[in-house]
Amino acid sequence: MKNKIGAVLKLENGMEFRGWSFGYEQACDGEVVFSTAMVGYPESLTDPSYSGQILCVTYPLIGNYGVPEQGLTSENISTNFESEKIWTRGLIISDYSYQYSHWDAVKSLDEWLKEQKIPAIYGVDTREITKVLRNNGSMLGMIVPDGVEKDFPVADPNAVNQIALVSCKEVIRYGSGDKKVVLVDCGVKHNILRCFLDRGVELIRVPWDYDFNQLEYDGLFISNGPGNPEFCEITINNIRKAYEKDKPIFGICMGNQLMARAAGASTYKMKYGHRSHNQPVRMNGTNNCFITSQNHGYAVDDNTLSEPWETWFSNMNDGTNEGIRHKTKAFCSVQFHPEASSGPTDTQFLFDEFISKL
């Protein structure tokens, strides 16, 4: 690569990592988090749950298979990405492959990041950065190309309602079928939309603060999303009203946290969260274990769950909550991503179970 421009990753604890700039050659700041996923950078970068964050990828070689066309279905759902744009504020990798090869690729990662105005840095020790984040917790940071002036303090994205930034702004309808599902968009990944439509339901996607209780539906779904669930008191109150009905409810990721809070439980910020394709979870009361895809920095406090709710899944690495369910009604949620994209699809059967209850 000719005319390489240097760059530095600065962390709020004072540590700095020198590397090379690629992508959009401007500074950015955000919460620095890490993912141990080996593949799926187009899906990860377009996941709205990364809003406000700078993503450090531990797998050493990134960019070697390029970037595909976004592709759109007749209903404007992306066929290759998880939303309409990149949501991460920046990207940190070890070794960038300027040469890419894949039958589906139409551009390089560098070109895509430039188009989307997302700064990135390579040539840094991402394993060491990950150890720092594991020991100290996720922290604020910035990517600063040489010749650009930027330093701390910077705003904490966790102090902002990130869900309000990523949610749709109006009601959107998809598909047709005998069953109607209302989807509360807290930052929904497009593969969740695909999973529902592939199963022949009519989907009504509503903004995070929309009063969906005024709608007629057969089932309610609460999507994934970024940031702190405490900002979503409007959504929590609407879910609490929905609990008074007997309509099935299913939540994923942020949906798990919002359903738990609506049930009276508490959530907390994790030290460094779960962002990977290889998180093992166990269905409580059974020997059934699954490898799951995850992306979250907050979790449900199991100790605050009260009757008639119970823990449904638990993480086998750290014991944290991975799902809740009501003991008598068809209300349940999971912290992981059964729709994957990218990642393992071992738990996609949960969509079938939810639809079978409608």
Secondary structure, 3 states (H helix, E strand, C coil): CCCCCEEEEEECCCCEEEEEEEECCCCEEEEEEEECCCCCHHHHHCCHHHCCEEEEECCCEECCCCEECCCECCCCCECCCCCCCCCCCEEECCEECCCCCCCCEEECHHHHHHHHCCEEEECCCHHHHHHHHHHHCCEEEEEEECCCCCCCCCCCHHHCCHHHHHCCCCCEEECCCCCEEEEEECCCCHHHHHHHHHCCCEEEEEECCCCHHHCCCCEEEECCCCCCHHHCHHHHHHHHHHCCCCCCEEEECHHHHHHHHHCCCCEEEEEEEEEEEEEEEEECCCCCEEEEEEEEEEEECHHHCCCCEEEEEEECCCCCEEEEEECCCCEEEECCECCCCCCCCCCCHHHHHHHHCC
